[in-house]
Amino acid sequence: MPIEIISTIFEFYTAEIRGNLHTTPLTLGAVCQSWRQIAWSTPSIWTSFAFLLKQPENPTRVEVAVEWLQRSRRLPVSIELYTSADLGPQTPVDALLPLIESINLCSDRWRSLSLSVPPLILSHINDNYGAPPVMDSLYINVADSKFIHLSIPSTMSKKVDITGISLEDLSFQWDNTTYVSADGSYTVYDCIEILRQGTHLIKCYFVPMDSGFHDVTFDMCMNHQVTYLNFLCYCEEQDMAFFFDHVTLPALHTLHLNMMMDGVPVQSLTTFI
């Protein structure tokens, strides 16, 4: 059978399976030498990558992961780094530096980036080697965001899902984001700032929890693109009143408001609508 046909079969075989170090395409290379040669030289089957961080980390796993990304050559890649529940926030970074460097080296090829990792590891991710034109999705979940900073200042993503990292510690471009979900220690002021920066946002899911301050001077925010807004509110009534008093969404047609605290800012909400 021609090599091109075998490569196509391999592509179909791996298309619906999220790549990790215990499944395809590594299993294809374990069948025989000829299959391994074909699999190793077919970049399209190496473009989806998921890595579970362990402690202590096995250097062999890291080496295999680095080679995985290298085999994708210049194709766009989807990368997921995540941890098990028992992995502490002070995970040693040194053993993972070769993998982190490989992820950064292909920053101009990121198609999607999912990071659910300890702060020290997250702080080493950057797009210093260039950013993709526009990513499909960016997912960040941090349990403890103290002393953490994620600097990907040139990166733009259509879909953004962030939990636990403050806006001050997250540096990237909102210009092409159409969907955002912000859950964690965010204030209504953070939500307003996202709407201000995300001029192309269409769908927004906000879970404001911290009260913030009420004596700040805040300019009105008008976003002409947002059509869908979903609030799950753990903040006080006065916080939501502040949001509705300082935001205008002319294109909005769907509003979901779930107040977990007592009280709804009826007057401010009526004016907003």
TISE-108735 format. One record per atom (N, C-alpha, C, O): x, y, z. Coordinates in steps of 0.001 Angstrom, whole numbers, plus 500000, padded with zeros to 6 digits. Example, Ala and Ser with C-alpha at 12.3 -4.5 7.8 and 13.67 -1.06 7.14 Angstrom:
2
513190494310507800512300495500507800513200496700507800514236496681508465512850497750507080513670498940507140512900500030507870513409501138508039
REM end
This chain:
273
500847498809500000500000500000500000500890501250500000501862501307500753500572502256499164501385503475499106501457504182500466500503504164501244502597504796500727502807505488502002501785506611502193501329506844503313501424507302501126500470508405501235499128507930501758498489508615502557498698506755501305497410506209501757497499505802503225496574506048503998498608505180503607498781504796505017498781506035505906498192506021506986499437507103505461499450508349506232498038508905506393497673509399507461497253508822505330495865509305505400495048508475506381494238509013507136495265507160506367494572506280507325494974506647508751494131506689509646496253506912508957496726507319510279496042508627510725495689508788511893495868509541509781495214510815510100493777510601510551493333511208511525493049509743509848491675509441510249491651508749511612490775509012512436492605507880511837492658507114513083492890508014514287492339507778515363493701509040514104494052509908515229493163511146515329493245511881516313492322511388514335491577512652514268490667512875515465490550514002515946490024511830515952489039511985517016489589511652518390488831511580519358490882511449518492491477511048519766492428512134520230493382512475519531492166512679521414493049513695521965494409513067522264494499512055522960495468513682521727496794513089521875497320513169523298497352514248523889497725512055523842498471512048525093499515510951525011499552510194524041500356510866526017501535510009525910501230508524526045502155507712526033499967508147526172499641506727526315498713506245525199498262505100525227498423507101524223497536506704523133498198507032521805499389507337521747497414506966520749497933507271519426498466508705519418498010509530520209499421509016518541499994508169517501501187507319517947501774506606517134501546507390519226502671506571519690502389505080519509503295504306519201501136504684519700500804503271519540500975502808518098501280501642517846500776503725517153500997503364515751502461503013515518502773502062514801503357503785516128504774503544515946505266502297516643506368501821516369504450501757517552504856500551518278504502499271517534504884498181517958503778499394516435503342498196515710504509497534514985504750496336515136505229498330514196506372497784513459507238498949512990506847500110513108508408498632512461509356499666512062508822500516510909508998501734510907508179499892509942507685500651508791506571501613509204506522502751508739505674501146510085504621502029510584505230503186511366504774504325511263506261502884512146506893503936512939507505504999512026507386506194512299508155504573510953508763505519510029507701506417509382507905507619509213506569505809509025505491506585508404504859507539509427504641508714509132504570507030510622503953507863511657504859509022512055504405510156512215506133508723512211507087509753512643507262510841511583507680511953511907506949510537510329507119511505509243505789512059508737505727512618507642504715511904509535503399512453509193503044513530510220502448513210511249503391514798509972503227515860510977501792516049511460501569516417512614500822515801510587499433516101510925498878515255512066497867515629512661499513514117512392498985513289513473499615513659514822499325513034515842500483514686514815501154515108516043500734516515516466501447517157517238499612516999515988499237518396516224498307518585517418497953519717517749497909517502518064497088517586519273497845516921520406498219515752520319498070517688521481498991517229522516498452517549523904498106518694524194498383516527524765497963516717526152498977516053527070499417514930526826499341516768528133500386516272529031499932516440530475499647517552530922499867515333531195499510515345532616500782515481533442501654514614533397500885516558534186502055516775535028502031515831536218500990515620536841503192515267536524503299514357537653504454514792538543505336515544538128504426514300539773505492514627540712505919513377541476505097512769542162507204512977541372508245513609540542508041513312539068507449512297538702508538514208538225508363514051536787509445513134536214510621513231536567509014512249535325509925511317534664510571512009533463509858512436532555511917512134533434512585512805532308512269512175530964512246512865529945512023510855530952511702510185529691510383510690529123510268510898527915509377510892529991508090511429529539508275512814528934507683513133527903509091513627529574509342514978529066510029514918527710509691515685526808510993514010527560511698513866526287510754513425525176510820513931524056509873512476525495508892512021524504507959513169524111507607513314522940507567513972525081506675515101524808507343516130523901506713516658522985508610516410524157509345517359523322509418516838521885509196517597520942509723515563521714509806514978520371508447515006519685508364515206518473507385514808520457506025514863519909505791516209519227505359516254518075506074517303519932505858518631519367506767518881518166506357519531517204507979518378518214508900518563517097508384517879515835508590518379514729507720516747515991507228516007514810506069516732514123505753516435512971505442517664514806504358518423514169504895519443513168504137520043512406506220519629513184506914520526512256506331521934512316506386522576513365505774522425511212505286523806511190503758523890511193503210524949510886503070522824511525501612522841511538501092523472512832501780523424513852499892524062512814499273524583514043499053523461515050498720522338514670499239523765516338499148522738517375498152523143518461497990524322518775497492522135519022496623522303520186497323521658521369497643520469521340497561522451522418498367521998523555497563522096524843496907523104525105497621521039525640496965521027526946497955520537528001498512519445527883498165521344529019498941520961530193498004520979531390497313521972531622497973519895532149497082519857533292497698519001534398498652518257534170497142519121535576497679518429536741496618517534537361495420517714537142497084516571538135496167515767538933495834516532540204496527517485540559494779516120540885494302516846542053495310516867543189495299517792544002496182515866543262497113515765544379498451516442544114499374516324544919498563517152542990499810517832542686499804519197543338498912520005543081500797519465544186500838520709544936501226521890544075501756521716542977500961523116544575501271524317543803502768524587543655503167525348542773503605523975544504505041524220544462505780523149543654506867522721544041505207522725542558505809521709541716507150522190541166507221523297540633508215521394541279509506521790540720509404522016539215508811521212538496509987523116538749509880523482537351511029522915536527510864522665535333512184522709537138513394522357536404513202521163535474513648521191534327512545520118535962512373518909535153511494519163533930511570518425532948510666520200533984509742520471532887510243521549531929509594521835530922511381522143532234511874523248531413512057522878529938511731523699529080512564521681529596512670521347528168511319521335527454511217521767526305510291520843528130508956520834527528508401522247527416507832522614526388508566523042528471508074524421528438508756525200527318508115525977526611510056524988527163510784525662526091510254525232524721510151526061523817509922523965524557509367523488523285508004524104523009507691524451521870507189524241524059505881524885523903506056526341523489505351526829522606506998527036524129507246528430523787507810528575522374507481529524521662508657527632521974509260527689520640508214527609519530508414528159518448507114526933519794506068526810518768504902527765519033503788527524518570505153528849519776504082529791520114503432530404518879502252530751518912504183530541517797503587531095516575502692530099515862502078530419514844502619528864516411501768527832515814500644527400516751499908526464516435500498528066517899499425527689518828498068527848518157497721528930517683497312526774518120495923526840517654494994526959518854494037527733518839495287526187519886494588526318521158495579526000522266496490525189522099495376526662523406496278526496524538495438526364525798494671527263526145495591525231526481494841524959527698495836524699528822496618523750528757495805525545529855496776525482530944496057525415532276495466526396532728496111524259532894495573524074534239496717523545535090496805522351535377497593524468535486498872524104536078499187525009537261498560526055537424500160524614538094500587525464539210501148526790538709501643526865537585501075527841539533501507529179539125502939529249538612503206529942537630503871528541539260505265528626538853505474528149537416506305528687536683504713527139537031504837526630535663504186527600534685504739527882533622503021528105535042502317529037534168503162530266533865503135530781532747503905530731534846504714531937534682505841531768533678506412532758533221506173530523533324507249530275532358506731530201530920507530530145529986505418530200530727504860530144529380504885531544528772504463532504529417505374531670527535505394532971526872505362532796525356505563531701524832505103533905524672505084533881523202506233534700522627506087535362521599507369534648523301508529535433522878509041535034521495509734535815520842508709533837521048509167533372519738508149533683518644508272533203517517507157534479518978506141534853518001504785534313518387504687533293519069503744534988517958502380534582518290501638534189517030501943534694515950500663533292517151499856532910515989498983534083515553498730534984516352498517534093514301497630535182513860496443535351514796496230536436515337495661534282514993494572534273515971494370532835516433494172531939515612494419532611517747494170531282518281492676530993518314491855531907518377492334529703518271490932529321518428490475529478519880489373529961520138491332529065520834490902529121522225492097529221523170493183528709522899491852529900524287492827530023525360492111529726526670491155530410527035492584528693527380491974528283528642493035528329529734494103527733529594492739529042530826493674529158531943492917528923533239491909529573533516493421527983534025492798527676535317493909527569536355494758526680536283493895528488537324494929528528538343494265528518539711493413529356540006494664527556540548494074527451541880494604528525542812493856529046543639495884528868542693496514529853543564497279530822542691498355530499542186496723532021542510497298532959541551498259533959542183498588534961541547498715533727543398499653534641544029501017534544543335501496533459543004501622535723543129502963535807542551503043535092541200503998534362540934502044535303540360502016534639539065501764535675537989501058536660538203502351535435536832502136536324535701502235535486534431503184534722534253501255535632533558501292534969532264501465536036531200500574536859530989502604536026530531502914537060529556502909536486528144503894535901527694501793536661527461501684536302526042501095537525525330500001537459524768501838538651525360501287539949524967500868540068523518500049540925523185501413539225522641501073539324521220499980538350520803499516538381519663499569537484521729498616536430521401497179536954521400496783537720522279496412536527520401494986536823520323494227535509520208494679534580519539493071535435520860492287534205520833490812534530520639490299535498521200490137533708519836488704533905519620487910533588520886486953534285521226488320532531521574487614532091522780488570532136523961489684531615523886488133532759525053488967532888526250488180532402527452487052532835527689488789531491528213488173530947529435489218531055530536490230530355530502488979531930531515489968532182532559489357531975533940488223532373534205490137531344534808489726531102536193490930531318537102491972530686536921490788532204538071491771532323539135492945533235538881493705533509539809493132533721537663494243534631537382493703536038537198492752536245536445494297537001537877493801538371537813494113538987536452495050538571535769493324539973536071493554540636534792494906541334534764495545541417533715495340541836535916496637542512535984497786541557535682498834541976535191497590540277535975498646539284535773498515538534534459499281537608534193497556538923533642497326538252532371497533539246531240496766540196531087498563539022530459498913539946529386498705539266528036499487538402527640497645539661527335497420539195525965496436540140525284495905541048525923496192539933524001495353540831523209493907540345523178493640539180522883492973541254523487491544540933523457490899541260522105489700541041521928491672541776521160491104542378519961490158541470519181489147541938518658490477540165519095489677539252518274488855538265519091488324537298518546488748538502520392487989537596521245486494537829521063486009538954521187485775536756520768484316536847520602483564536166521729482365536388521898484259535333522509483633534603523621484559534679524825485763534454524702484004534993525984484809535009527200484018534405528351482816534629528492484727533635529169484190533131530426485205533477531503486358533052531431484783534251532507485674534688533590485078534240534914484025534722535331485762533313535568485256532710536795486370532739537831487504532365537532486061533172539028487091533203540061487062534502540823485991535055541076488218534993541189488297536173542049488229537460541234489138538288541290487149537622540479486976538807539656485907539714540244484936539242540835486094541013540079485114541990540531484267542427539342484568542087538198483225543170539613482439543722538513483270544706537707483009544912536522484270545318538337485157546228537625485996545463536595486255545956535498486411544261536967487127543415536014486234543078534824486677543099533676484985542772535109484041542439534027483858543622533086483803543455531867483764544819533659483630546020532829484886546221531985484799546576530810486046545995532583487297546182531854487414545180530701487931545520529637486938543950530906486940542963529818486054543445528672486434543359527505484874543949529013483971544469527986484580545671527269484342545880526080485356546445527990485984547623527392487084547216526398487191547785525311487891546229526784488993545804525927488531544883524800489075544923523697487526544054525082487044543091524091486012543697523175484818543435523322486449544495522242485524545243521386484772544356520401483804544805519787485205543087520238484513542166519337483788541043520083483357540063519476483660541192521383482970540167522164481509540045521742480841541036521447481033538795521722479630538524521406478944537820522576477833538180522962479623536807523138479080536060524269479982536219525484481204536102525383479360536491526650480120536689527884479471535920529031478264536006529253480306535160529759479891534482530982480752535028532115481971534853532112480119535690533088480860536283534191480396535695535523479203535497535753481376535420536396481072534975537766481831535887538727482842535478539297481349537128538912482032538034539842481797537599541284480678537265541673482876537608542070482775537136543449483219538195544455482531538421545450484345538840544216484831539843545157484016541119545033483534541464543954483872541807546141483075543033546148483780544191545463483151544954544730485072544328545691485777545462545109485516546730545891485137546681547061485718547866545247485546549157545907484453549948545206484202549768544015483811550823545962482681551558545399482952553044545272482081553792544828484149553488545653484455554909545605485398555244544461486081556268544493485437554380543447486314554614542309485572555414541246484345555373541152486343556136540454485780556859539318485904555982538089487005555565537728484791555700537448484783554756536340484023555365535175482880555795535325484666555400534006483995555906532815482978554881532325483123553679532547481948555385531655480966554489531058481620553606530007482513554036529277481159552365529947481665551410528961480537551046528003479471550604528430480773551232526720479795550844525708480429549812524777481465550067524163479797548656524682480250547600523773479126547326522787478022546951523184479405547511521503478363547435520476478158546034519925477270545835519097478956545047520358478906543726519752478238542667520627477680541705520098478280542819521941477789541776522844476288541573522666475500542512522776475908540316522387474489539974522248474001539066523375472798538947523606474953538418524086474589537439525116475435537704526351476662537765526274474761537864527503475453538122528763474861537234529852473654537254530096475725536452530505475287535534531552476058535863532830477288535815532854475317536199533893475920536526535180475509535486536221474322535231536424476509534889536880476281534120538094476956534915539204478181534902539320476172535600540012476701536650540879476826536188542327475846535787542955478050536254542841478301536000544253478671537293544973479174537258546097478428538413544341478775539703544921477512540381545465476405539855545349477707541542546050476612542261546681475735542972545640476150543189544502474534543323546053473605544018545173474187545323544652473989545679543490474909546038545519475453547324545114476533547169544030476733548064543209477218546027544041478212545778543000477548545616541635478005546171540636476465544848541612475762544660540349475108545949539895475024546214538696474645546752540838474083548062540491475150548922539813474874549621538838476369548858540344477465549617539748477702549160538310477900549987537419477681547845538082477884547333536722476810547871535779477130548419534724475552547720536148474467548121535267474431549638535057473934550113534036474956550396536025474988551852535900476122552341535007476104553488534559477111551482534742478299551926534020478532551169532711479574551345532080477585550336532297477742549561531062476526549754530165475385549762530629476792549907528879475731549981527876476038548966526780477125548962526204475057548106526504475217547064525485474058547162524495473048546479524665474186547997523470473068548237522542472600546997521797471424546908521445473494546025521544473128544851520745472631543687521591472290542637521046472583543849522905472219542740523793470782542280523555469853543087523528470617540944523380469264540405523267468989539291524273467839538882524431470029538786524961469827537741525955470618538074527215471832538272527166469907538133528350470554538394529636470091537348530635468897537216530901471060536593531195470773535652532275471421536196533540472625536445533582470600536375534569471081536946535824470685536037536974469503535874537273471695535443537619471453534556538752472160535141539967473378535026540104471384535770540848471937536421542032472006535419543169470973534981543676473224535050543575473397534114544669473280534795546035473056534134547049473433536112546051473242536895547273471840537496547248471187537531546205471388537965548399470056538560548484470027539911547781470972540695547865468937540160547097468721541479546522469075541582545062470105541070544621468203542256544302468432542539542895468353544047542705467398544668543171469331544655542035469315546110541825468281546484540771468620546729539613467021546526541181465914546662540242466027547935539428465894547896538205466272549071540083466303550338539377467429550370538336467216550762537189468617549956538749469762549963537836469558548969536700469909549246535553468987547808537023468742546792536000467717547258534986467860547015533788466679547932535472465634548439534573466213549469533615465906549447532423467036550356534116467678551364533265468601550707532251468655551121531093469334549674532689470266548967531819469544548308530660469984548385529514468436547662530966467682546956529931467020547940528970466341547524528031
REM end
